[in-house]
């Protein structure tokens, strides 16, 4: 008697995704020196294309969780460098931005708490909220009046938390951080701020939008996989926060420590990014040039934005995929972003700029956009 395949339903589910224009398959591997002009990377300052420092030597793997035998001096040096850069007491390395977000929120909030979460928060923040066991109150995107109302109605809670991004990676917009900080202070709420897409890009020495705004988050989460051009992530804040996460963030406790060599590379890269005001200025200039050109083509809602992320809202997932394909034929790599990454009906091209682009690169991209409209 043949055994039934318990996964036989997957073929039908995949076919349903394809019919809705939502099936994703692995793209062709990115090739060094490829002819395609990449306008969809998070490598905002261009460091991911640089080789590791020649003198960088050391152990390739941690071999175990940091709590067992995987804690090395290189980890603590990197965490000290992060804390120094971000002007916090301490920092803690995680394996990825997803691990940092999901582990941190789930470790801090708990039953009896209320978490106020922006409707467009990253999936990792959403999952952390769900795993925490706290009551989660989702508020409309960037709606600070709704945030305050949710906190005002939660004064019977054990603790209150506001979880948001400082720069939303699919929309390129930001909350009013000083006002949000004031709201949190009025209601004795902790501010958990994901600064993944702004560290290196904004603020004094690339310290992010919170630093630019003069705001101190209670919990600051960042990643090495974007402007720092590496891999891993971190949480920065007080010594007590670091020790609590060391004990209770499951995505940290039960993961092998990041490579000690990677931790050493992180120290080098922090120094590069901290000093790279020239790169940040180039990023602003290329972004302004591309926004102005897209606005002239009639792309809505791009001229007033800031930062490296420029969303071109298409609406239909099939239309976004088709436009992405036409651009690829013109030598421009811009991936279509579809639900569930973005809300239904808001499929888009997520266009990004980086500091290594030339003015001629931007004009080449605009010519391709013009030809494929």
VENTA-V757371 format. One record per helix or strand of 2 or more residues. SS is the DSSP state (hx for helix, st for strand). FROM is the first residue (numbers start at 1). TO is the last residue. If there is no record, write none. Layout:
ss:SS from:FROM to:TO
ss:SS from:FROM to:TO
This chain:
ss:hx from:9 to:19
ss:st from:37 to:38
ss:hx from:47 to:49
ss:hx from:73 to:86
ss:st from:90 to:94
ss:hx from:97 to:108
ss:st from:114 to:118
ss:hx from:123 to:132
ss:st from:135 to:139
ss:hx from:144 to:152
ss:st from:160 to:165
ss:hx from:177 to:186
ss:st from:189 to:194
ss:hx from:204 to:206
ss:hx from:209 to:213
ss:st from:219 to:223
ss:st from:233 to:237
ss:hx from:239 to:248
ss:hx from:250 to:253
ss:hx from:260 to:275
ss:hx from:277 to:296
ss:st from:309 to:315
ss:hx from:317 to:329
ss:st from:332 to:333
ss:st from:336 to:337
ss:st from:347 to:352
ss:hx from:359 to:372
